[in-house]
Amino acid sequence: MEFADRTEAGRRLGAKLGHLRGEHVVVLGLPRGGVPVAAEVARALGAPFDVIVVRKLGVPFQPELAMGAIGEGGVRVVNDEVVGVLGVADEVMAEVEERERAELYRRASRFRGGRPPVHLAGRTAVVVDDGLATGSTARAACQVARAMGAARVVLAVPVAPHGWERRIGDDADECVSVVTPDAFVAIGQFYEDFSQLTDDEVTAILAAAQTANPDSEGSDPPPAGRDVVVLAGPVALGGHLTLPPGATGMVVFAHGSGSSRFSIRNRAVAEVLNRAGLGTLLFDLLTRDEEPDRSNVFDIDLLAGRLVGATRWLRAQAEVGGLPVGYFGASTGAGAALVAAARPDADVAAVVSRGGRPDLAGPRLAEVTAPTLLIVGGHDDVVLELNRQAAAEMRCEVRLVVVPGATHLFEEPGTLAVAAEAARDWFTGHLIPTLRLVG
């Protein structure tokens, strides 16, 4: 036996990676077995530690064969050769991805306990597993880490078969292993204790690492915002504006019927976006005099007009400047967000709908050009069907994420966090500031 358990393996692997100490490193453990190994590597390097959750996209009639992989941040890597040779149709790929992405967000949310992920942009990502056999999952993780902005990717494992680096190819910039035996049958043969970990054990290891290093990146409190008066055309509406330092984009919220800028759920989502470096504007779509008339709540054209007006006001604020703007709509507010996004003068970069009513956008749905994410609860049967129909009608980039176990209001434990993280990933992937060249 080479290793007593994964903890010892992680310590020995950390020693092999000493040349990375002092670099801008983040250590990423593949669940489940790679997490305890990665925890020790992160401790040895004094680096932030997180989990990297990937899901392989298996060919339906041959699921062990990967036709691609997905990760957080809306990352999608496709093996064009496999797709082309097997003739996998776009709708088949979309169906597999929808199922796997829902599971990806569920796992990521459970493992982190609602904490935001560590950002990879410009950093050296050290992807760690407890060993490498075929290498397919590890390669997918490396591809995902690079697509999430890592400047350099290192794949590190305690044990791998001789010549394993050739299997990885260009997916990693550096491959590191403690031992590479010629006689290799399975990873478990090199561990005295190779018992399988549960999701709860993975969550506990990550939580313990966070407790030991509470100041690690991604744990900062959300930035404070301020109350504002939003001038949307001829009306003044109450709002709350939050602009994190170095914000990369702005998200304007369109709440559902009966809600306001004080919506607990929307504020919870806004906090997740703020932690990811996105500014948010929550505002009342109706005045106090308009609110008692329930017909106003379903006047989608009126609400869309208020949203466009608020967007103009937002762009006029000096601190916002030319940041790209996205819309987050809930319930009826999603219908208004889609109608507003269809207007050329709105210039919206991305839209997210949570438990939304895209059907209320009517014929304007087909005119939306902004990339759109539709998030629906798995137990919200009627709205789920409406969103599936909407996704089929839309001509822009569109993705449907179904959150298992969630009903319309996402009241079930953990489901709102899953939705918020999906929204965060969509916006961070699509709200990209325009570079201005100075000549």
C-alpha positions in Angstrom: 0.0 0.0 0.0 1.2 3.5 -0.9 -1.1 5.5 1.3 -2.9 4.8 4.6 -5.8 7.0 3.6 -6.7 10.1 1.5 -5.4 12.4 4.3 -1.9 11.0 4.1 -2.1 11.0 0.3 -3.0 14.7 0.4 -0.1 15.6 2.6 2.4 13.8 0.3 0.8 15.4 -2.7 1.0 18.8 -1.1 4.7 18.3 -0.6 5.2 17.5 -4.3 3.4 20.8 -5.1 5.6 23.0 -3.0 6.9 24.9 -6.0 3.4 26.5 -6.3 3.5 28.1 -2.9 3.4 31.9 -3.2 1.6 31.8 -6.6 -1.9 33.0 -7.1 -3.3 29.5 -6.5 -6.7 28.0 -5.7 -7.1 24.3 -4.9 -10.1 22.5 -6.3 -11.2 19.1 -5.1 -13.3 16.7 -7.2 -16.1 15.3 -5.2 -16.2 13.1 -3.5 -12.9 11.3 -3.0 -10.7 14.3 -4.2 -12.0 16.7 -1.5 -10.1 15.3 1.5 -7.0 15.1 -0.6 -7.4 18.7 -1.8 -8.0 19.9 1.7 -4.5 18.8 2.7 -3.0 20.2 -0.5 -4.6 23.6 0.2 -3.3 23.5 3.8 0.2 22.8 2.5 0.1 25.6 0.0 -1.7 28.1 2.2 -4.2 28.5 -0.6 -8.0 28.9 -0.9 -9.8 25.6 -1.1 -13.1 24.9 -3.0 -14.9 22.1 -4.7 -15.1 21.8 -8.5 -18.3 20.2 -9.6 -18.5 18.9 -13.1 -21.0 16.6 -14.9 -20.2 14.6 -17.9 -22.7 14.7 -20.7 -23.0 11.0 -21.5 -24.3 9.8 -24.9 -27.9 8.6 -24.1 -27.5 5.1 -25.6 -23.9 4.8 -24.3 -23.7 6.9 -21.1 -20.1 5.9 -20.2 -19.0 7.7 -23.4 -18.8 11.5 -22.8 -19.9 13.8 -25.5 -19.1 16.8 -23.4 -19.0 18.2 -19.9 -20.6 21.1 -18.0 -19.5 23.1 -15.0 -20.6 26.1 -12.9 -20.6 29.5 -14.5 -22.6 28.2 -17.4 -19.5 26.5 -18.7 -20.2 23.9 -21.4 -17.5 21.9 -23.2 -18.5 19.7 -26.1 -16.6 16.9 -27.8 -17.5 17.8 -31.4 -15.9 14.6 -32.7 -18.1 12.3 -30.6 -21.2 14.4 -31.4 -20.4 14.4 -35.1 -19.6 10.7 -35.4 -22.6 9.6 -33.5 -24.9 12.2 -35.0 -26.3 13.4 -31.7 -29.1 15.8 -32.3 -29.2 19.3 -30.7 -32.4 18.5 -28.9 -30.9 15.3 -27.4 -27.9 17.2 -26.3 -30.1 19.9 -24.7 -32.2 17.2 -22.9 -29.1 15.6 -21.4 -27.6 19.0 -20.4 -30.8 20.1 -18.7 -30.9 17.0 -16.5 -27.2 17.2 -15.7 -27.1 20.9 -15.0 -29.9 20.6 -12.5 -27.9 17.9 -10.7 -24.8 20.0 -10.9 -26.4 23.0 -9.2 -28.0 20.8 -6.6 -24.6 19.2 -5.6 -22.7 22.5 -5.7 -25.2 24.2 -3.4 -25.3 21.3 -1.0 -21.5 20.9 -0.8 -20.9 24.7 -0.2 -23.9 25.2 2.1 -24.8 28.4 0.2 -21.3 29.9 0.2 -20.2 31.5 -3.1 -17.4 29.7 -5.0 -13.9 31.0 -5.1 -13.2 33.0 -8.2 -10.7 31.4 -10.7 -10.1 34.4 -13.1 -6.4 34.9 -13.6 -5.4 32.3 -11.0 -3.6 29.0 -11.1 -6.2 26.3 -10.6 -4.9 23.1 -9.0 -7.4 20.4 -9.7 -7.1 17.5 -7.3 -8.6 14.0 -7.2 -7.7 10.9 -5.1 -6.2 9.2 -8.2 -6.6 8.9 -11.9 -7.8 5.8 -13.9 -9.4 6.7 -17.2 -8.9 10.5 -16.6 -12.2 11.5 -18.3 -13.6 13.3 -15.2 -10.3 15.0 -14.4 -9.9 16.2 -18.0 -13.5 17.6 -17.9 -12.6 19.4 -14.6 -9.5 20.9 -16.1 -11.5 22.1 -19.2 -14.1 23.6 -16.9 -11.6 25.4 -14.7 -9.9 26.9 -17.8 -13.3 28.0 -19.2 -14.1 29.6 -15.8 -11.1 31.9 -16.3 -8.1 30.1 -14.7 -4.9 31.4 -16.2 -3.1 28.1 -15.6 -4.4 24.6 -14.8 -2.4 22.0 -12.8 -3.9 18.5 -12.4 -2.6 16.8 -9.3 -3.3 13.2 -8.0 -1.6 10.9 -5.5 -1.5 8.0 -7.9 -1.9 7.5 -11.7 -0.8 4.9 -14.2 2.6 5.2 -15.9 2.4 7.6 -18.8 -0.9 9.2 -17.6 0.2 12.7 -18.8 -0.4 11.7 -22.4 -4.1 11.0 -21.6 -4.5 14.5 -20.2 -2.8 16.2 -23.2 -3.3 19.9 -23.4 -6.2 20.0 -20.9 -3.7 20.7 -18.1 -0.6 22.8 -18.2 1.2 20.6 -15.6 0.5 17.1 -14.3 1.8 16.1 -10.9 1.5 12.7 -9.1 3.2 11.1 -6.1 3.5 7.6 -7.6 3.1 6.2 -11.1 3.3 2.5 -10.8 3.5 0.2 -13.9 1.2 -2.4 -12.4 -2.0 -0.4 -12.1 -5.5 -2.0 -11.9 -7.6 0.4 -9.8 -7.0 3.5 -7.6 -8.2 1.7 -4.5 -5.4 -0.9 -4.6 -3.0 1.9 -3.4 -4.9 2.8 -0.3 -5.3 0.9 2.9 -8.5 2.9 3.6 -10.4 3.7 0.4 -13.9 3.9 1.9 -16.4 6.0 -0.1 -17.4 9.4 1.2 -20.9 10.6 1.5 -22.2 14.1 0.5 -22.5 15.0 4.1 -18.8 14.2 4.7 -17.8 16.3 1.7 -19.9 19.2 3.1 -18.3 18.8 6.5 -14.7 18.9 5.1 -15.5 22.1 3.1 -17.2 23.7 6.1 -14.2 22.9 8.3 -11.9 24.5 5.8 -14.0 27.6 5.7 -14.1 27.8 9.5 -10.3 27.4 9.7 -9.8 30.2 7.1 -12.8 32.5 7.3 -11.1 35.2 5.5 -10.5 33.2 2.3 -11.8 34.6 -0.9 -15.5 34.3 -1.4 -16.5 34.6 2.3 -16.7 38.4 2.5 -20.0 39.9 3.5 -22.1 41.4 0.7 -21.5 45.1 0.0 -23.9 47.6 1.5 -26.3 49.3 -0.8 -28.3 52.5 -0.5 -32.0 53.5 -1.0 -32.6 55.5 -4.1 -35.5 57.2 -6.0 -35.7 55.8 -9.5 -37.1 58.1 -12.1 -38.9 55.9 -14.6 -40.3 58.3 -17.1 -42.9 60.6 -15.3 -43.0 58.5 -12.1 -40.7 58.3 -9.1 -40.3 54.8 -7.6 -38.6 53.6 -4.5 -35.5 51.5 -5.1 -32.4 50.0 -3.5 -29.0 50.2 -5.4 -25.9 48.1 -4.6 -22.7 48.6 -6.5 -19.7 46.4 -5.3 -16.2 47.8 -5.9 -15.0 46.9 -9.4 -18.5 45.7 -10.4 -18.6 44.0 -13.8 -22.3 44.4 -14.6 -25.7 45.5 -13.2 -28.8 43.4 -12.7 -32.2 45.1 -12.6 -34.9 43.1 -10.7 -38.5 42.9 -11.8 -40.5 41.4 -8.9 -43.6 39.3 -9.2 -47.2 40.2 -8.3 -47.6 41.2 -4.7 -43.9 41.9 -4.2 -41.8 45.0 -4.0 -38.1 46.0 -3.6 -38.4 44.5 -0.1 -38.9 41.0 -1.5 -37.0 38.6 0.8 -36.4 36.1 -2.0 -35.1 38.8 -4.5 -32.9 40.3 -1.9 -31.4 36.9 -1.1 -30.7 36.4 -4.8 -29.2 40.0 -5.0 -26.8 39.2 -2.2 -25.5 36.2 -4.1 -25.0 38.4 -7.2 -23.3 41.2 -5.1 -20.8 38.7 -3.7 -19.9 37.7 -7.3 -19.1 41.4 -8.1 -22.4 42.3 -9.8 -24.4 45.4 -9.0 -28.1 45.2 -8.4 -31.1 47.5 -8.5 -34.3 46.4 -6.8 -37.2 48.9 -7.3 -41.0 49.1 -7.0 -42.6 48.7 -10.4 -45.8 50.5 -9.2 -46.5 53.6 -7.1 -48.4 53.4 -3.9 -51.5 54.7 -5.6 -51.2 52.1 -8.4 -50.7 49.1 -6.1 -54.3 48.6 -4.9 -55.5 48.1 -8.5 -54.7 44.5 -9.1 -55.1 45.0 -12.9 -51.8 47.0 -12.8 -50.0 43.9 -11.5 -50.8 42.1 -14.7 -50.3 45.0 -17.1 -47.2 43.6 -18.6 -46.7 46.5 -21.0 -46.9 49.0 -18.1 -44.4 47.0 -16.1 -42.1 46.6 -19.0 -42.2 50.3 -19.7 -41.2 51.0 -16.0 -38.3 48.5 -16.3 -37.0 50.2 -19.4 -37.4 53.6 -17.8 -35.5 52.4 -14.7 -32.8 51.1 -16.9 -32.3 54.5 -18.5 -32.1 56.1 -15.1 -29.6 53.5 -14.0 -27.3 54.1 -17.0 -27.4 57.8 -16.2 -25.8 57.3 -12.8 -22.1 58.3 -13.0 -20.9 55.3 -10.9 -22.6 52.8 -13.1 -21.1 54.2 -16.3 -21.2 51.8 -19.3 -21.6 48.6 -17.3 -23.7 45.9 -19.1 -27.2 45.4 -17.8 -29.2 42.3 -17.2 -32.8 41.6 -16.1 -33.9 39.2 -13.3 -37.6 38.6 -13.3 -39.7 36.5 -11.0 -43.3 35.3 -11.8 -45.2 38.0 -13.7 -42.1 40.2 -13.4 -40.3 37.7 -15.8 -42.9 38.4 -18.4 -42.3 42.1 -18.1 -38.5 41.6 -18.2 -38.8 39.6 -21.4 -41.1 42.2 -23.1 -38.6 45.0 -22.0 -35.7 43.0 -23.3 -37.4 42.6 -26.7 -37.2 46.4 -27.1 -34.1 47.5 -29.1 -33.6 50.6 -26.9 -33.3 48.4 -23.7 -29.9 47.0 -24.8 -30.0 44.2 -22.3 -27.1 41.7 -22.2 -28.8 38.8 -20.4 -32.1 37.8 -18.8 -32.9 35.4 -16.0 -36.4 34.2 -15.1 -37.2 32.5 -11.8 -40.5 30.7 -11.6 -41.4 33.1 -14.4 -44.4 33.5 -16.7 -42.7 33.9 -20.1 -46.1 33.2 -21.8 -47.2 36.7 -20.6 -44.7 38.2 -23.1 -46.9 36.9 -25.9 -45.5 37.5 -29.4 -42.7 39.6 -28.1 -41.0 36.4 -26.8 -39.6 35.6 -30.2 -38.1 39.1 -30.5 -35.8 38.7 -27.4 -32.2 38.5 -28.5 -30.5 38.6 -25.1 -29.3 35.2 -23.8 -32.0 33.9 -21.4 -32.0 31.5 -18.5 -35.3 30.0 -17.4 -35.2 28.6 -13.9 -38.3 26.6 -12.8 -39.1 24.3 -9.8 -39.4 20.7 -10.6 -42.7 20.5 -8.7 -44.1 23.7 -10.4 -45.8 21.6 -13.1 -47.9 24.2 -14.9 -45.2 26.9 -15.0 -42.6 24.3 -16.0 -44.7 23.4 -19.0 -45.1 27.1 -19.9 -41.4 27.6 -19.7 -40.7 24.5 -21.9 -43.0 25.9 -24.5 -41.3 29.3 -24.2 -37.9 27.9 -24.7 -39.0 26.2 -27.9 -40.4 29.5 -29.2 -37.4 31.7 -28.4 -34.8 32.3 -31.1 -32.0 33.6 -28.8 -29.6 31.6 -26.7 -31.9 30.0 -24.1 -31.4 27.4 -21.4 -33.9 25.8 -19.0 -32.8 24.8 -15.5 -35.2 22.7 -13.5 -34.5 22.7 -9.7 -35.5 19.3 -8.2 -38.0 19.5 -5.4 -38.8 23.2 -5.7 -42.3 24.6 -6.0 -43.3 27.9 -7.5 -41.9 30.1 -4.7 -38.7 28.1 -4.1 -39.6 27.8 -0.4 -38.1 24.3 0.1 -34.7 24.2 1.9 -31.8 24.9 -0.4 -33.9 25.4 -3.6 -33.6 29.2 -3.6 -29.9 29.0 -3.2 -29.7 26.7 -6.2 -31.7 29.2 -8.3 -29.6 32.1 -7.1 -26.3 30.3 -8.0 -27.7 29.4 -11.4 -28.6 33.1 -11.9 -25.2 34.2 -10.7 -23.4 31.9 -13.1 -25.5 33.1 -16.1 -25.0 36.7 -15.4 -21.2 36.5 -14.7 -20.9 34.6 -18.0 -22.8 37.1 -20.0 -22.4 40.5 -18.4 -19.0 41.3 -19.8 -17.8 44.9 -19.8 -16.9 46.3 -23.2 -13.2 47.1 -23.6 -12.7 50.6 -24.8 -9.5 51.1 -26.8 -7.7 54.4 -26.3 -5.9 55.5 -29.5 
